[in-house]
Amino acid sequence: MNQLHLKQEAVRCLLCENAPCTAAARQGDPARAVRAVRFDNLTLGARLFAACSEQDLEAAEKACIHYDRPVRLREIAKALPAPAAAPAADEPSLAIDFCGLHCENPFFLASSAVCTNYEMVSRALDAGWAGVFYKTICLQEIEEVSPRFDAVKQADASFSGFRNMEQLSENPVDLDFDILRRLKQNYPTKIIVASIMGQTEEQWIELAKMAEAAGVDAVELNFSCPQMRLSGMGSDVGQNPELVTFYTAYVKQAVKIPVIPKMTPNVASMTQFALSAHFAGADGISAINTIKSVTLGAEVNGRRIVSGYSGSAVKPIALRFILEMASNPVMPNLQLSGIGGITTWRDALDFIQLGCQNVQVCTAVMQYGYQIIDDLIDGLKSYMASRGVTRVADMVGEELPKFVRTADLDRSTIVYPMINRDTCIGCGRCYVSCRDGGHQAITFGEDRQPRIVGTKCVGCHLCYLICPTDSISLSKRIPKR
């Protein structure tokens, strides 16, 4: 079982509550082990599987309630690398400062359905999340529709994209601020951020002052919700640089706590709007909110609307906006909170390496629950330990220097693909893709052996990306002939 198939098998796990597989094992926790592998934490997964005997894993497989066939736990365990030693006492610290606030780790709940009441947030904070951007509070009465969600699913039923028509908190304003007050009192070391949205200057100021009076650490200005039923709110503001400037400045003058505008991705470029917030005194920027989209699966009494899209599919778009802001020389010390398609610690790392001090998670929590914080924390720590990095802050923005203009790319060299005959099964996928979507640089005959035609190959790597068995690797970069 290669690394690709290892992950595919782990993804088949249903992540059962009170997992029968673990209940059937006399020692160890097979469910936790396979969850670690599923969320790209192979180091921890290997260590957890090592605590299970062959008999335990056999019993766990028999107890698996998967609707198709049991997850092959024993094969996953054998395919993993030898378990590394448990982290030392002086393991890397995930603590990092954001807008002058000390965060125990960079992982936050995003303002959304995952944090709408005290009980929900307290469970998340107990689980290990560093803090919360609480669901947006407004002074208007909010009535939601049913249904309000839709999803674009992959073969394993996980969300590649998630669409929602939800707006803001439906709680009474006083109740929400009381919840925030209690959260800060009971969790003084956690970071509690109130997300607010007004329709006028007076409403923005009133809500910001109420947030500060509740004792929260910061206030997020929601300039970005794409499906507000009232005009002059949400992305209507975020697409108007003057309103971004004015409302940010009004709130900054009204409160002393950090002010963090949340940008909309429903613009061609985010720089103009980020600069508007920056020059108005914003302490940091949250980005991105959901992207305006259409799916045909969700309707309300036969009617449909354009609404917000999130999940793994939006991550590359979110990273593009983060890169755009983080690399702007006018805002060299911009504090960024990254949002968009974060499921694993690797996703979070991508945002951090492009300049984010923390990340916010929503869709992944909606699908998998607060428990994913375990693998976010353990995975990032393991990665840092493997590199000898002791502080998250040392990784913030480290990938930025690698980005150049299109005109600055090296066009005088090439990297050819190489086919591993030992693992190639002769499916012909590389041949078909290169023939119909590339440069016809692969031959495929009756012996079912694909061969690279060097005189035609341009090194595009489509074959490398399409191979289902990871049997195509890359050679050294050489000058073009």
RABEL-V588061 format. One record per run of one state. SS is the DSSP state (2 for helix, 1 for strand, 0 for the rest). FROM is the first residue (numbers start at 1). TO is the last residue. Records with the same first field share a line. If there is no record, write none. Layout:
SS->FROM-TO, FROM-TO
This chain:
0->1-2, 12-19, 25-29, 39-41, 51-53, 64-72, 80-92, 94-95, 99-100, 104-106, 110-117, 128-130, 138-148, 154-158, 165-172, 187-190, 197-200, 214-217, 223-234, 239-240, 255-257, 263-270, 280-283, 288-290, 294-299, 301-302, 304-306, 311-311, 327-328, 332-335, 340-344, 354-357, 362-362, 369-369, 388-390, 396-399, 403-405, 409-412, 420-428, 438-441, 445-449, 453-461, 467-471, 480-481
2->3-11, 20-24, 30-38, 42-50, 54-63, 73-79, 118-127, 173-186, 201-213, 235-238, 241-254, 271-279, 312-326, 329-331, 345-353, 363-368, 370-387, 392-395, 400-402, 406-408, 429-437, 462-466
1->93-93, 96-98, 101-103, 107-109, 131-137, 149-153, 159-164, 191-196, 218-222, 258-262, 284-287, 291-293, 300-300, 303-303, 307-310, 336-339, 358-361, 391-391, 413-419, 442-444, 450-452, 472-479
